Amino acid sequence: MMLRKHIVFVKNFYPVNRDPRLIKLFKMLEGMDYLITYLGWNRSVAALNPVEQIKCKDRSDIVLHTRAPFGPKSFLFLPLWWFFELWWLLRLQWDVAHIVNFPSVIPAIIASKLKNKPIIYDVEDTSADQNLHIGAVRLLGLMIERLCMKFVDAVILVDDMQVDEFGGIPNPNLTVIYDSPSPLLSRSVKTSEKEKDPFTIFYAGYLNQSGNLNIQAIIEAIQTIEGVRVIFAGEGDLVEELKIKELETKGKIQYIGWIPYDKVLTMSYKSDLLFSLREPSPLAQKYICGSKFLEATMCGKPILVNKGTSTAYKVHKENCGLVVDANNIEEIENAIIKLKENPGLCQRLGVNGRKAYKRRYSWEIMKHRLLSLYQEIAVKSTKKNKHP
């Protein structure tokens, strides 16, 4: 009887149910020959006991519960997380470690060398471009992160344009796995269920000012357009402003709170237009297309995006939406009117997006890539341990 492989996922984030990508990865591995341990950091909830295990099907969670900020200030608290991570990686028996983002990779490299076990480095967000905006400091951060890639067994990127961001990836085992929606978490919506009036624009995600999302621009753009509403879902420091706008606009702006990811996809199916007007700053947003583009393509909906981003490049390439200058309110307004008054155009753009999803971005394609990578790494590890 073949022993089940043990994969340890490590990310300085918790809870898992607020991370759609982790949910997809764990659901993908359910029922397969893998045991999963998740090491996470819950920075928003203080606890007397910093370590807690939560048992799930084929998965146990080991979580550091201690308050700490997000963003650049979080680097001051990294030694605490590093000690916690290294302790558990040395204590646990595992076959492969899947490390998400730079704040967790250095302890994993140390544990990998001490235990002679393989690690996969998943660059979901480039820390230097997400948190460091000063030229020399940013370049130093990129250089350190790039150096770490030399000491891991494989690198995962979430967008092929990240190769340009790093000026090349110094690891021959490179896989691009887009953050595509999983069909297992979605359902089709019958035409009769769709809202016919008003024209509905939808956005779900973290609603933080620091993300340079330009949601204020789309709010301003729809003020004078009749028969249009924007629905927001999520959490963040922009929520209070959205609640005020909801009262002021008498329903043109609607805030529905945080919703689970399957409902995000259902709402996307029911909507007429999605948008992602993020600025290409922080630079991580310039090189990573993000989930909104992928949700739009899977749902067959047009998307409105900001110029100068990886998302804009892909929208041009697939002809599945409109690209605007997010700092030009009139341009955004004209784009919305164009789509609202031309249902045929909306349908064509949506169909193009759906074709692109099936051809290049589907979760089934991403799933096959990841499972193949796990198998390849596990085989190499077995051979390495047999012949030291």
DRENBA-494100 format. One line per 2 residues: number of its first residue (from 1); their letters; for each residue x, y, z of C-alpha. Coordinates in steps of 0.1 Angstrom, whole numbers, plus 5000, padded with zeros to 4 digits. Layout:
% residues N
NUM) A) X:Y:Z ~ ...
This chain:
% residues 388
1) MM) 5000:5000:5000 ~ 5014:5034:4990
3) LR) 5019:5059:5017 ~ 5001:5092:5013
5) KH) 5023:5122:5006 ~ 5023:5149:5031
7) IV) 5023:5185:5018 ~ 5028:5215:5041
9) FV) 5013:5248:5029 ~ 5028:5279:5044
11) KN) 5015:5314:5042 ~ 5015:5344:5066
13) FY) 4977:5346:5064 ~ 4946:5333:5081
15) PV) 4917:5323:5081 ~ 4918:5301:5050
17) NR) 4881:5308:5042 ~ 4891:5344:5033
19) DP) 4916:5332:5007 ~ 4899:5319:4975
21) RL) 4932:5306:4961 ~ 4939:5285:4991
23) IK) 4904:5271:4991 ~ 4908:5261:4955
25) LF) 4941:5244:4962 ~ 4928:5225:4992
27) KM) 4896:5214:4974 ~ 4917:5202:4944
29) LE) 4936:5179:4967 ~ 4906:5165:4986
31) GM) 4901:5128:4980 ~ 4936:5124:4966
33) DY) 4966:5107:4981 ~ 4978:5138:5000
35) LI) 4977:5148:5036 ~ 4978:5185:5041
37) TY) 4991:5207:5070 ~ 4986:5245:5068
39) LG) 5009:5268:5087 ~ 4993:5302:5089
41) WN) 4995:5336:5107 ~ 4964:5352:5120
43) RS) 4974:5388:5126 ~ 4940:5402:5133
45) VA) 4930:5381:5163 ~ 4950:5380:5195
47) AL) 4950:5347:5215 ~ 4964:5336:5248
49) NP) 4977:5305:5232 ~ 4995:5314:5200
51) VE) 4993:5279:5185 ~ 4961:5262:5177
53) QI) 4952:5232:5155 ~ 4920:5231:5136
55) KC) 4911:5196:5122 ~ 4895:5194:5087
57) KD) 4891:5167:5062 ~ 4926:5155:5052
59) RS) 4940:5188:5066 ~ 4952:5202:5099
61) DI) 4958:5239:5105 ~ 4986:5252:5128
63) VL) 4981:5289:5133 ~ 5001:5316:5150
65) HT) 4976:5340:5166 ~ 4991:5373:5174
67) RA) 4982:5408:5164 ~ 5005:5424:5138
69) PF) 5000:5450:5111 ~ 4998:5444:5073
71) GP) 5019:5462:5048 ~ 5056:5474:5052
73) KS) 5052:5476:5091 ~ 5047:5438:5092
75) FL) 5084:5433:5085 ~ 5091:5442:5121
77) FL) 5071:5412:5132 ~ 5086:5387:5108
79) PL) 5112:5372:5132 ~ 5082:5360:5153
81) WW) 5066:5344:5123 ~ 5100:5330:5111
83) FF) 5106:5312:5144 ~ 5071:5298:5145
85) EL) 5074:5285:5109 ~ 5109:5271:5112
87) WW) 5100:5253:5145 ~ 5070:5235:5129
89) LL) 5088:5227:5096 ~ 5115:5210:5115
91) RL) 5091:5193:5139 ~ 5067:5180:5112
93) QW) 5073:5150:5089 ~ 5065:5162:5053
95) DV) 5073:5153:5017 ~ 5069:5187:5000
97) AH) 5065:5222:5013 ~ 5044:5247:4993
99) IV) 5055:5282:5004 ~ 5034:5312:4994
101) NF) 5051:5346:4992 ~ 5085:5359:5003
103) PS) 5078:5365:5041 ~ 5077:5327:5045
105) VI) 5104:5314:5021 ~ 5137:5320:5041
107) PA) 5128:5297:5071 ~ 5115:5271:5045
109) II) 5148:5271:5027 ~ 5166:5265:5060
111) AS) 5143:5237:5069 ~ 5146:5222:5034
113) KL) 5184:5220:5036 ~ 5183:5206:5072
115) KN) 5157:5179:5064 ~ 5168:5173:5027
117) KP) 5132:5179:5016 ~ 5119:5198:4985
119) II) 5101:5231:4986 ~ 5080:5250:4960
121) YD) 5081:5288:4961 ~ 5047:5303:4951
123) VE) 5051:5340:4942 ~ 5015:5351:4946
125) DT) 5025:5387:4954 ~ 5059:5402:4948
127) SA) 5068:5416:4983 ~ 5092:5442:4970
129) DQ) 5067:5457:4946 ~ 5038:5453:4969
131) NL) 5054:5470:5000 ~ 5087:5488:4989
133) HI) 5083:5518:4967 ~ 5117:5535:4970
135) GA) 5139:5527:4940 ~ 5170:5514:4957
137) VR) 5151:5496:4985 ~ 5128:5480:4959
139) LL) 5157:5468:4938 ~ 5174:5453:4969
141) GL) 5141:5435:4978 ~ 5138:5421:4943
143) MI) 5174:5410:4944 ~ 5169:5391:4977
145) ER) 5137:5375:4965 ~ 5153:5365:4932
147) LC) 5183:5350:4951 ~ 5159:5328:4972
149) MK) 5145:5313:4940 ~ 5179:5297:4934
151) FV) 5176:5276:4965 ~ 5141:5262:4960
153) DA) 5131:5232:4939 ~ 5105:5249:4918
155) VI) 5089:5284:4914 ~ 5053:5291:4907
157) LV) 5042:5325:4893 ~ 5006:5337:4891
159) DD) 5012:5357:4859 ~ 5037:5352:4831
161) MQ) 5045:5389:4832 ~ 5062:5384:4866
163) VD) 5092:5370:4846 ~ 5098:5406:4833
165) EF) 5092:5420:4868 ~ 5121:5400:4882
167) GG) 5143:5404:4851 ~ 5141:5366:4846
169) IP) 5137:5337:4870 ~ 5169:5320:4881
171) NP) 5153:5286:4884 ~ 5147:5262:4855
173) NL) 5117:5246:4871 ~ 5091:5274:4865
175) TV) 5054:5270:4863 ~ 5027:5297:4857
177) IY) 4995:5290:4876 ~ 4969:5317:4872
179) DS) 4945:5324:4900 ~ 4916:5311:4879
181) PS) 4881:5305:4894 ~ 4874:5268:4901
183) PL) 4842:5254:4884 ~ 4836:5235:4916
185) LS) 4829:5267:4933 ~ 4806:5282:4907
187) RS) 4773:5275:4891 ~ 4757:5287:4859
189) VK) 4729:5312:4861 ~ 4698:5309:4840
191) TS) 4689:5338:4817 ~ 4657:5343:4836
193) EK) 4677:5348:4868 ~ 4697:5377:4854
195) EK) 4689:5412:4862 ~ 4676:5430:4831
197) DP) 4673:5464:4846 ~ 4693:5482:4858
199) FT) 4726:5476:4841 ~ 4747:5461:4869
201) IF) 4784:5465:4876 ~ 4799:5443:4902
203) YA) 4831:5443:4923 ~ 4842:5419:4951
205) GY) 4875:5419:4970 ~ 4895:5437:4996
207) LN) 4883:5473:4997 ~ 4914:5491:5010
209) QS) 4926:5526:5001 ~ 4962:5514:4999
211) GN) 4952:5491:4970 ~ 4948:5521:4946
213) LN) 4916:5505:4933 ~ 4900:5536:4919
215) IQ) 4866:5526:4930 ~ 4859:5563:4937
217) AI) 4864:5569:4900 ~ 4837:5544:4889
219) IE) 4813:5558:4916 ~ 4818:5593:4902
221) AI) 4814:5581:4866 ~ 4780:5565:4871
223) QT) 4764:5595:4889 ~ 4748:5609:4857
225) IE) 4741:5576:4839 ~ 4705:5565:4842
227) GV) 4697:5528:4848 ~ 4732:5518:4861
229) RV) 4741:5506:4896 ~ 4774:5493:4911
231) IF) 4774:5466:4937 ~ 4804:5462:4960
233) AG) 4812:5432:4983 ~ 4842:5428:5006
235) EG) 4860:5443:5036 ~ 4884:5471:5041
237) DL) 4888:5507:5051 ~ 4867:5520:5022
239) VE) 4835:5503:5035 ~ 4823:5533:5055
241) EL) 4826:5555:5025 ~ 4806:5530:5004
243) KI) 4779:5529:5031 ~ 4777:5567:5029
245) KE) 4775:5567:4991 ~ 4748:5540:4993
247) LE) 4726:5564:5012 ~ 4735:5594:4991
249) TK) 4728:5577:4958 ~ 4696:5560:4968
251) GK) 4707:5526:4955 ~ 4730:5534:4926
253) IQ) 4758:5523:4949 ~ 4751:5492:4969
255) YI) 4774:5476:4995 ~ 4764:5440:5005
257) GW) 4793:5432:5029 ~ 4817:5402:5027
259) IP) 4803:5372:5008 ~ 4818:5337:5003
261) YD) 4836:5331:4970 ~ 4809:5309:4955
263) KV) 4785:5338:4959 ~ 4811:5361:4943
265) LT) 4810:5340:4912 ~ 4772:5338:4913
267) MS) 4770:5376:4915 ~ 4795:5379:4887
269) YK) 4773:5357:4864 ~ 4743:5378:4872
271) SD) 4760:5411:4865 ~ 4765:5429:4832
273) LL) 4800:5442:4837 ~ 4830:5436:4860
275) FS) 4858:5460:4865 ~ 4894:5462:4878
277) LR) 4907:5498:4877 ~ 4937:5492:4899
279) EP) 4967:5516:4894 ~ 4999:5500:4881
281) SP) 5013:5511:4915 ~ 5022:5493:4937
283) LA) 5041:5477:4909 ~ 5029:5442:4918
285) QK) 4996:5453:4903 ~ 5014:5462:4870
287) YI) 5027:5427:4865 ~ 4999:5405:4880
289) CG) 4965:5405:4863 ~ 4946:5395:4894
291) SK) 4914:5375:4899 ~ 4889:5399:4884
293) FL) 4901:5393:4849 ~ 4899:5356:4854
295) EA) 4865:5357:4870 ~ 4852:5378:4841
297) TM) 4865:5354:4815 ~ 4851:5323:4832
299) CG) 4817:5340:4837 ~ 4817:5353:4801
301) KP) 4814:5389:4811 ~ 4831:5420:4797
303) IL) 4855:5438:4821 ~ 4866:5474:4824
305) VN) 4903:5478:4832 ~ 4929:5504:4837
307) KG) 4957:5510:4812 ~ 4993:5501:4819
309) TS) 4987:5468:4837 ~ 4990:5431:4829
311) TA) 4952:5430:4830 ~ 4950:5456:4802
313) YK) 4975:5437:4781 ~ 4954:5405:4784
315) VH) 4921:5423:4777 ~ 4936:5437:4745
317) KE) 4950:5403:4736 ~ 4917:5385:4742
319) NC) 4894:5413:4731 ~ 4872:5407:4761
321) GL) 4867:5441:4776 ~ 4875:5478:4774
323) VV) 4907:5496:4786 ~ 4904:5531:4800
325) DA) 4925:5557:4818 ~ 4912:5553:4854
327) NN) 4921:5589:4861 ~ 4898:5601:4833
329) IE) 4862:5601:4847 ~ 4847:5610:4813
331) EI) 4865:5581:4796 ~ 4851:5557:4822
333) EN) 4817:5572:4818 ~ 4817:5569:4780
335) AI) 4829:5532:4782 ~ 4800:5523:4806
337) IK) 4775:5540:4783 ~ 4789:5523:4753
339) LK) 4785:5489:4769 ~ 4751:5496:4784
341) EN) 4737:5508:4751 ~ 4752:5480:4731
343) PG) 4742:5445:4745 ~ 4756:5429:4714
345) LC) 4790:5443:4721 ~ 4788:5431:4757
347) QR) 4779:5396:4745 ~ 4807:5395:4720
349) LG) 4833:5406:4746 ~ 4820:5380:4771
351) VN) 4821:5352:4745 ~ 4857:5361:4736
353) GR) 4866:5360:4773 ~ 4850:5327:4778
355) KA) 4869:5312:4748 ~ 4901:5326:4763
357) YK) 4893:5310:4797 ~ 4888:5276:4781
359) RR) 4919:5279:4759 ~ 4944:5294:4783
361) YS) 4932:5302:4818 ~ 4908:5275:4831
363) WE) 4913:5260:4865 ~ 4914:5225:4850
365) IM) 4945:5236:4831 ~ 4960:5251:4862
367) KH) 4951:5220:4883 ~ 4969:5197:4858
369) RL) 5000:5219:4859 ~ 5001:5219:4897
371) LS) 4995:5182:4902 ~ 5022:5174:4876
373) LY) 5046:5197:4895 ~ 5038:5179:4928
375) QE) 5044:5145:4912 ~ 5076:5156:4896
377) IA) 5090:5171:4928 ~ 5079:5141:4948
379) VK) 5097:5117:4924 ~ 5129:5137:4925
381) ST) 5127:5138:4963 ~ 5123:5100:4965
383) KK) 5153:5094:4942 ~ 5174:5120:4961
385) NK) 5167:5103:4995 ~ 5174:5068:4981
387) HP) 5208:5080:4966 ~ 5222:5107:4988
